[in-house]
Each structure stands twice: as C-alpha cells, then as structure tokens.
Amino acid sequence: MHTSDKIYPKYKPSNFESKWVKEWQIADLFQNIAGTEIKDRGSIIYLLYAFAYPSGSGLHVGHVEPQTALDILARYYRMIGKKVFFPVGWDAFGLPAENYAVKTGVHPSITTKKAIRNFKKQVKRIGISYDWCTELSTCDTNYYKWTQWIFLELLKKGLAYKKKASANWCPSCQTVLANEQVIKKTIKGMDLQVCERCESEVLQKKLDQWFFKITKYKDELLKDLEKVDWPQATKEQQRNWIGRKEGININYKLKNIDHSITCFTTRPETNFGATFIVLAPEHDLIKSIIKGKYDDVISNGVKAKIIKYVEQYKKKTGEERMLERRNKTGVDTTLKAINILNSKDMPIWVSDFVLSTFGTGAVVGVPGHDKRDFEFAKKFELPVVRVVSENARRGPIVSIDEVQENQGVIINSDFLNGLNVSEAKDVIIDYIEKIGCGKRAISYNLRDWGISRQRYWGAPIPIVYDREGVAHPVKEEHLPWKLPEDVVDFIPKGQPPLEQSIELKERTERLYGKGWRPEYETMDTFVDSSWYYLRYVDVNNNDTFASKERINSFLPVDFYMIGAEHIVLHLLYSRFFTKFLRDNKYLSFDEPFKKMRHQGMILGPDGKKMSKSKGNVITPDQVIKKYGADTLRVYEMFMGPIDSDKPWNELSVQGVYRFLTRVWSLVIPYMNQKGVNSKAKDVVEDDIERKLNHLIKKVSKDIELLKFNTSIAAMMKYVNEWEKATKYGIFISEKNVLDFLKLLAPFAPFITEQLYHLVSHDAKSVHESLWPKYDRSVSLSDVSIIPIQVNGKHRGQIILKVENMPSNERDLLKEAKKVIGRYLPNKNVKKVIYIPGKIINFVT
C-alpha cells in the first residue's frame, strides 16, 4: 500500500479519495476469495446484494444505501477474521435496454456494456469492496449458456412444458408480462392493471407459452419459510402469493340435466345460506351451452345473451373488466343447481366476477356472509339468507355492512344450529363426504411460471421444432444457443423480433435439418436473476454451472439485502430453482438465502419518491463532488433505520461532513505533536480510553444488528468527548486513535485509510487490520465526572479517579474553583448547590 502521503491540514476528500480507489485496485484487496482453498465453511460469510440492472442513467442514491450497508458488513467481518465472499454482477437482459434501443436505434448490447462500465466506475468511487473476480453479466454467453442448461434440465424432468394459456399482455411493449411486472394504478377512482414500464393497460391474451412447473414445490415453498431468518411481513407475502386454502370441493347436481358443477369453498358451514352459483366465462358448462349441448332446455334468446356476454368479455380492456367486476355484470343461464343441504334451487349465472384461474372457475354464492356475493345478489335480486349470527342478530340482511364474514354461531342450518363456525366446519365437511357429494380439497393461488417473452433482449429459449412442429431441446453441445445479432428492428409488431433473424433460421437448419425452425421467444429475465447467486462461486467454470465443491464451500447465502419490490416472485423463483437443483443432486441445501433484510427507500428532499419528472433526484456524483464519498456513505447510514423510508436532507449531509472534518482535525496533530502538558492527563486519558472501550462494544454489536445509524451516533458522541479532552491539552494514545479509525473504517473507508497511514505508517491497509477488542475489565465506574456550572451555565468539569476523590466537600469545591476560576474573578459566591457525584453550581 502507498504510505508516503502528503499531510493536508484541512479535510478535503478530493485530495485523496480517488487515489485510494486506485491503490486498492492495484493491491487487489478483497479479490478472488472464491479461488482460495476453504477448509472450514464456518470461516466464510457470503454477503449478497440484489442483482442490479445497469441503466443508462447510472447509480442513484437509492442504490448507494444497500450497497454501503453490505460493504460495512463486509469490511467489519474481514477485520474480525472472516473470509468474506462479496460478489458483484449485472442483471443485464430486459425491457429497459431494449426500449432504449427502440428509441435510439443503438443495439442493446452496446448500451448495456456502456451502462455497466459507468456503474462499475461509480461503485468503485463509492468504495464498495466487491470481489471483482466474480463479476458476471446475464447477457454474456458464458452466463446464459447455463440459464439455458437449467431450462433443459427442467424439460428433462417434465417441469418445463408448453401450453396455450391466458397471459398478461402489454399492447405497447407487445410482450407477456409476469404478474410482478403488472402494477395497480388508480385512474378516475378505478384500480387498473398497468405495465410497470410504460403504464399501458394490461390485457389478457391466449398464447402458446412455455411454463416452469413451480407448483410441484408449492407445499415445500410454504413449509420451508420456517427455516429462514426473513422479515415476517416478507414471509407472509410469500404465503399469500402461494395462497394455500383448505376447504372442500362440493358437487352440485343440475336440475333436469345429467350434469354437475364442482365448487371449491373454504366456508362450507355457511352452505345452508347458498342461493346461487356463478361460473367464469371460460367454464366448461358455458362452452357446452355455446356449442348447443343444452339447446333443449335453454331458449335461443338466453343462449344468444350468453354468447354475446362471453364475446364481449373477450374483447374488453383490462379497465372495462375491472369496472364490471366492481359493478357485477352477468347473465342468468336459466339452468338451476340443487343445494344438497336444503334441496332448494340455485340459479346458475355466468359472470366475469368469477376468475377461471381460481378454484374450479365456479363459485357458490352465500350473499349473507360474503360481501362480493352480497353485491352480486343485490344487483340481480337474488335471495340473501342469514346462517351465521353474531351478537344474537337474526333478522334479514339488508345492507352490505350487515354481512357477517367473521366468527359467530350457526343458525337456520338444521343440524348445525348452535355450533360456532369452526365446529360447524368440521361437522359439515364430514357430512358432505359421508353422503358422497364432495371431498376435502386444498386450493392454491400459485400458478406455474410462464417464462415466454416476445422480445429480443433476453436469453433465447433453447428449443427447435421439426418439420411437423414438434418441439425438441437444443443439444447440449450447441449451448450457448446464442442470441442472433442480425436483428435490427426491436419493435415486436405482434410477433417476436427473433423471427427477423436470417442467421438464427440458417443455424437451426444447418444443425438440425432442412425445414426445422427455432423457437423465437426469449426467457423472462426473472429466469436469469433466479440462480445468479450460484454462478458467483464459480464464474469461470465452462464444464458446469458451478462445481459441487465450490457450492458446498460458499452456499447458502448468509445474508441477502434486497429491495421490498422483489420480495415475492424473485425470491419464490430462486427458492424453486434451489429445490429443483437439490432434488437433482447438484446441491445439498433447501433454501438459498439464510438471512434476508430489505432496505428502505431514499426519498427526495420533498419527501416523495425520486423521479426526473418531479425534479427531486439526487445523484451520488453530485454529492461526492461536493462532500466526498465518505460523507455520502455515512450520511445514508445515519439517516435512520436501514429498513425505513427516509427523505434526503441537505443540512444533515453538511452535518455529516462537519463530523468527518472534526475527525480529521483531531487526528492530524498526531503527525507532529504527541506530547502532553496537563495535570489532568492521566485521568482524562483514562476516561477517554474507557469510553472508547464502550464504543468498541457498541459499534461491534450495532453493525451485526444492522443498526448503522446508532453506531454513527455513538461515534459522534465519542468525538465530542475527544474534543473536550483536547481542551486539557491531552493527546490520547496513538493506539486509541488508531482503534477509533478502525471502528470508523467500514463506514468511511477513505478518510480512515488516509489518516491510518499518516499516523501509523503501516504498510497494510486499515481494512486489513484487526478489529479492536472490547475489554470487559475496563469500566467507566472507575471514574467520576462532575459538571461545574456558574449561575446555571456549564463552565467545566472535574474528572477524577474514584480513589483520588477528595475526602470532604470543602476540598472538592476548592478543586472545582481551580477548574473554572476564570469565571469567578472578583465575584462573591452567594450560594453553592452541590448534588453529590452529579453537579456543582456556583451562584454569584
């Protein structure tokens, strides 16, 4: 390391921060940890930052927060003797780069590489100590080769398949969207489903798509949440997404027709109050009606209404469907089902109020005890029956506020009367199963993962089709199945852009035969980002996605920092891949991320989410130029708890800069003055040493608990005490100075590196030094500090070892007058207020 440093009397980060970026790079600090021999997994700690998308606009201050938090952990754990694996990579495929290519005409590979270069420069300037030997990018062939290999492995095991299914379709981006890429937006009081990228209204479209059978692991994905240290809210969102519901499938016979309808319900105890059934437009019975199977019992007029309703449903926009679900539209089929419990007729309706993807696509309506059912019943004047009573209510239900959805006592239900809801549920399920009209069932919200995308900038799906249109896997020796570079028009006009590629078609026919064609769709970028944590440990392996030896040495991830926006699908998909690869003996653990936390959002100075349109965006570059990278890092960690949203405050940034300036001013004198001249030297220095010892314990504990803001607050408090000591002419020991710099080093790596070398002349980096040790034998109780006031104003303090404490009050007051004598010239002391061990106040 560089040690011949010029001494700068004033703190000016631009004098040395860039220098240390270069010095660390030359010294290869923290590099190639994965290439070293690891004998003990316990000596390794794997820290992971969520895969960053390298946008052309560069880093924003929101990126800085989680990366700095992890960097503090990385630097701390190295200093306490851990081998820290802290990899870095880029989630480089996806719509933003492609949309930019559409806008500018520049190929996405060019803009992506440029963005990555800019990101790397910014990340290094901030001082993030990544292991750059691990760097990977999802758009590199040596990465997506293994993404394609995973696809083929899933295909071999029957967990990748193709089928026609409804998908979220963005008419502007002209591609399928994952559920997580669809967001809600309120327009004119209505909640609409829109594309997260362009905010166009999302439609439902039937398409041939490739799927991964994630539902195979649905129960394990639920159960294994108990194995991980994640925020409870995150676990709950995972549970809700999987949506496991226990209930019963009840078969309802149709009146005068040899047919039955199966409805799944989680509340069979209310079924004495069931008064109608509603079918989704895609339900098989509706299809049979349209085909004419029941023309003998359904009039032409009713059939025509059903056909018209279904056709209109298919053509409706997402906004119209959302509105009609709220307003409850539908058509009475005039068919009736029989309520098996009371033999009453229940009219059968068709309505987009019911989703075909939920349960069986058929819902039994109990309007007295479900608000959505009540709205439908009131709209079409269907009966409402109360069968659950709370607080002895028994009268008719006339408004939605009276709908009883909670616990209560069963009424109007024959043999269930008098039972509470939970008791009645078990009784009715047993009864329905006994009479052969239903069976216990479990329903899930989770659906298989549709991975087909009709875009260019993604990993090509490794499938080719023979002359009969039968799908075949690309042979493993042909991987990577490269993304063709001869596509020039990236705008999908209803067809995937890859269809334009002559090279891709010629390659397919050359390798597989005349008349064969390639798959033209690319994979959802969630596929790329759902296994990257595995590749990090063996990025240069050309024989497998990662060796078992490396996997066993480094994985699973010890700590993952990720934004709250990715807590559902990304985590779910990563867990799915882990379990699949475990089942196929490629790894031996169940969960990829042992511990995970979320960073909060850095808001603009106006307290709103940063955006260019609002003009409230703060960039790291502008902060670094004015105050330096250390100020940026320390400020973002000092703003508040890591998981909370926090508004930017320029005055607070200046406050952090002043703090670092004070540290600089306190340490610089150690270059040329180490002597002392004060009677209080031994006491003051002992006191400061005890406080530093307490600080070591505090900062060490807080870092591991991610309480970075309180660590910084404690260091600021210590600096205040240090400054007080200098007023006595005290220069604390060089060891104490260096120990303080070590505590500050993970937070402010540049200033501490500079000062550490100036004071110690050590050839090694402060970041390679050992973390200070807390000494339990050192206690603040050995020192008594008594503030001294004159007329209520603080004028000084007595700092005495307990064994040197004056034996009587008169001697103590005499010592106190010596300390603040200049505040008492020619003044008569009228009164002395002394609270033993607490305070002395001279009143003149």
C-alpha positions, 0 to 999 in steps of 0.5 A: 500500500502507498504510505508516503502521503502528503499531510493536508491540514484541512479535510478535503476528500478530493485530495485523496479519495480517488487515489485510494480507489486506485491503490486498492485496485492495484493491491487487489484487496478483497479479490478472488476469495472464491479461488482460495482453498476453504477448509472450514465453511464456518470461516466464510460469510457470503454477503449478497446484494440484489442483482442490479440492472445497469441503466443508462442513467447510472447509480442513484442514491437509492442504490448507494444505501444497500450497497454501503450497508453490505460493504460495512458488513463486509469490511467489519467481518474481514477485520474480525477474521472472516473470509468474506465472499462479496460478489458483484454482477449485472442483471443485464437482459430486459425491457429497459435496454431494449426500449432504449434501443427502440428509441435510439436505434443503438443495439442493446448490447452496446448500451448495456456494456456502456451502462455497466462500465459507468456503474462499475466506475461509480461503485468503485468511487463509492468504495464498495469492496466487491470481489471483482473476480466474480463479476458476471453479466446475464447477457454474456454467453458464458452466463446464459449458456447455463440459464439455458442448461437449467431450462433443459434440465427442467424439460428433462424432468417434465417441469418445463412444458408448453401450453396455450394459456391466458397471459398478461399482455402489454399492447405497447411493449407487445410482450407477456408480462409476469404478474410482478411486472403488472402494477395497480394504478388508480385512474378516475377512482378505478384500480387498473392493471398497468405495465410497470414500464410504460403504464399501458393497460394490461390485457389478457391474451391466449398464447402458446407459452412455455411454463416452469412447473413451480407448483410441484414445490408449492407445499415445500415453498410454504413449509420451508419459510420456517427455516429462514431468518426473513422479515415476517411481513416478507414471509407472509407475502410469500404465503399469500402469493402461494395462497394455500386454502383448505376447504372442500370441493362440493358437487352440485347436481343440475336440475333436469340435466345429467350434469354437475358443477364442482365448487371449491369453498373454504366456508362450507358451514355457511352452505345452508345460506347458498342461493346461487352459483356463478361460473367464469366465462371460460367454464366448461358448462358455458362452452357446452351451452355455446356449442348447443349441448343444452339447446333443449332446455335453454331458449335461443334468446338466453343462449344468444345473451350468453354468447354475446356476454362471453364475446364481449368479455373477450374483447374488453380492456383490462379497465372495462373488466375491472369496472364490471367486476366492481359493478357485477355484470352477468347473465342468468343461464336459466339452468338451476343447481340443487343445494344438497343441504336444503334441496332448494334451487340455485340459479346458475349465472355466468359472470366475469366476477368469477376468475377461471384461474381460481378454484374450479372457475365456479363459485357458490354464492352465500350473499349473507356472509360474503360481501362480493356475493352480497353485491352480486345478489343485490344487483340481480335480486337474488335471495340473501339468507342469514346462517351465521349470527353474531351478537344474537342478530337474526333478522334479514340482511339488508345492507352490505355492512350487515354481512357477517364474514367473521366468527359467530354461531350457526343458525337456520342450518338444521343440524348445525344450529348452535355450533360456532363456525369452526365446529360447524366446519368440521361437522359439515365437511364430514357430512358432505363426504359421508353422503358422497357429494364432495371431498376435502380439497386444498386450493392454491393461488400459485400458478406455474411460471410462464417464462415466454417473452416476445422480445429480443433482449433476453436469453433465447429459449433453447428449443427447435421444432421439426418439420411437423412442429414438434418441439425438441431441446437444443443439444447440449453441445450447441449451448450457448444457443446464442442470441442472433445479432442480425436483428435490427428492428426491436419493435415486436409488431405482434410477433417476436423480433427473433423471427427477423433473424436470417442467421438464427433460421440458417443455424437451426437448419444447418444443425438440425435439418432442412425445414426445422425452425427455432423457437423465437421467444426469449426467457423472462429475465426473472429466469436469469436473476433466479440462480445468479447467486450460484454462478458467483462461486464459480464464474469461470467454470465452462464444464458446469454451472458451478462445481459441487465443491465450490457450492458446498464451500460458499452456499447458502447465502448468509445474508441477502439485502434486497429491495421490498419490490422483489420480495415475492416472485424473485425470491419464490423463483430462486427458492424453486430453482434451489429445490429443483437443483437439490432434488437433482443432486447438484446441491445439498441445501433447501433454501438459498438465502439464510438471512434476508433484510430489505432496505428502505427507500431514499426519498427526495428532499420533498419527501416523495419518491425520486423521479426526473419528472418531479425534479427531486433526484439526487445523484451520488456524483453530485454529492461526492463532488461536493462532500466526498464519498465518505460523507455520502456513505455515512450520511445514508447510514445515519439517516435512520433505520436501514429498513425505513423510508427516509427523505434526503436532507441537505443540512444533515449531509453538511452535518455529516461532513462537519463530523468527518472534518472534526475527525480529521482535525483531531487526528492530524496533530498526531503527525507532529505533536504527541506530547502532553502538558496537563495535570489532568492527563492521566485521568482524562486519558483514562476516561477517554480510553474507557469510553472508547472501550464502550464504543468498541462494544457498541459499534461491534454489536450495532453493525451485526444488528444492522443498526448503522445509524446508532453506531454513527451516533455513538461515534459522534458522541465519542468525538465530542468527548475527544474534543473536550479532552483536547481542551486539557491539552491531552493527546490520547494514545496513538493506539486509541486513535488508531482503534477509533479509525478502525471502528470508523473504517467500514463506514468511511473507508477513505478518510480512515485509510488516509489518516491510518497511514499518516499516523501509523505508517503501516504498510497494510491497509486499515481494512486489513487490520484487526478489529479492536477488542472490547475489554470487559475489565475496563469500566467507566465506574472507575471514574467520576465526572462532575459538571461545574456550572456558574449561575446555571451555565456549564463552565467545566468539569472535574474528572477524577479517579474514584480513589483520588476523590477528595475526602470532604466537600470543602476540598472538592469545591476548592478543586472545582474553583481551580477548574473554572476560576476564570469565571469567578474573578472578583465575584462573591459566591452567594450560594453553592448547590452541590448534588453529590457525584452529579453537579456543582453550581456556583451562584454569584 
